[in-house]
Amino acid sequence: MTAYFVDSSALVKRYVPETGSAWIRTLSDQTGNSLFIARITWVEVRGALARREREGSLTNADRTLIIQRFRSDLNNQYQVIELDANLAETAGQLVGQYPLRAYDAVQLASVLRIQPAFALEQSTSLIFLTSDDRLSTIAQALGLLTDNPNHHP
């Protein structure tokens, strides 16, 4: 079994066709994989969809259907890491140490929160999925396993 922490840049590929979408869909649909996301992923994915609608690559009807599907997956498939004071503190420390955008720091703090549980579990790996090369590099420097859907066309 594999556990994946999926940041917004990777997760949006499950709902909108682009490089890496088929890979993310396959990984998401495999029985036995655990998928973790940060609570803020709801906001970030909704923002990405709204931007695509404004730019004309998604219709309003398509965006509405994708949001419904995402909400269903959020309620039934993803394990959500909630933002609390401790996580916000960790994210704040990360933006002071690394060149991160605020929401990227929250994503990274979220995966760092659950990583120790998987470090002890020999039978399950935790992999941080992001399409952001800078975020991936920082995550690797912090000892996380990473993968980028853009490398799986």
N, C-alpha and C positions, 0 to 999 in steps of 0.2 A: 504494500500500500504506500501511496505517496500523498503527502499533504502539500497544497499549493497556497501560498498567500498571493493573491492576484491584485495588483494595483490597478487603478482606473485606466491607465494607458494600455494595459494588456486586456482588461475585462471588456472594454468597449468593442474590441475586435470580435467578441462572441456575438454581438448584436448588429454590428455594421460591417459589411464586407470590406476588407482591406488586407494588406500583407499580414499573414499569420492567423487570419480568421479560422481557416479550416483546422489548423493545429489546436487553437484554443478551444474550438467546439468539440473536437475529438477528445481532448484532455478533460473537458468539463462533463462530457457525457459518459466517460468511463466509470463503471461501477467500481467502488472501492477507493476512489480518489476523494480526499477531503479538500474543500475549497473555503478559504478564509478571505474575508475582505474587511477593510476598515469601514466604519459607519459613514465616513465622509465620501466614500465611493459613490453612494447614492447621489450626492450633490454633483460630484465631478462627472459622472456618466450622464446625468441629466443635462449638465452644462455642455458636454460634448455633442449630445444629440440636438440641443437647441441651436448650437452654432452651425451644425450641419444643415439644419432646416433653414436657418437664415441665409446660408450660402447657397441653398438650392439643391444640395445633394440628397436631401431627405424631404419627403412630403410631410405635411402635418399628420396625415393618416398613418404613414409609416412610423413616424416618431411616436404617435399615440400607441400603436401596437407594440413597438419595441419597449416602451415604458411599462406597459402591462406585463409583458413577458419578463422584463427585468424585475418588476415588483414581485411576481410569482416566484422567480428564482431566489430573490432576496429572502422571501418568507419561507421557502422550502428547501433550498439547496445550500446556500452560503451560511457559514458560521461567521457572525459579525463581531468584530472587535470594537467595543464601544469606546468613545472618547470620554475620558474622565480627567480629573486633575493631575494624576500621576502621569498619564500618557501625554497630556499637554506639556507638562514639565519636561519630560524626555524629549519631545519634539522641539521645545524651545532650546534645549541644550544642543540638539543636533544642528539647528540652524546657526548656532553660534560657532560650531566646530567645522561645518562643511558648507559648501555653496549649494544650499538646497532652497527650493521654494517652500513656502509654509505648508501647503498640503502634502508635498512630497515628504517633508519631515514627519508629518502625522502618519503617512503610510509607512514610512520606515520605522517609526516608533512602535507602530502597531505590530509589525512583523517581529521586531525585537522583543516585544512583550511575550509572544508565544514561543519564540525560538528555544528558550531553555527547556521547555517540556519535550521538545523533539530531540534535543541534544542527548537526553537520557534514554530515549526510546530507540533501541537499535533497529527495530523492524520498520520504522517509518522515517522517511526523509522529509524535510521541509524545504521547499524551493520557492524563492521569491521571484514571481514573474512580473517583469516590467518591460515596457518598450522604450524606456528612457535610459540611454547609455550612461549618462552621468550618475543617475540614481543607482544603476546596477553596479557601477564601479565603487561607489561609496558603500553600498551594501556588502560587496565582496570584501572591502577593506575591514568591515566590521565582522567578518567571519561567516556571512550568509552564503548559501548556495543560491545562484541566480540563473535565470534563463530569460531570453528575449524572444517573444513570438515573431519578431521581424526576421529572425534567423531561421524560421521554419515556413518558408513560402509554400 
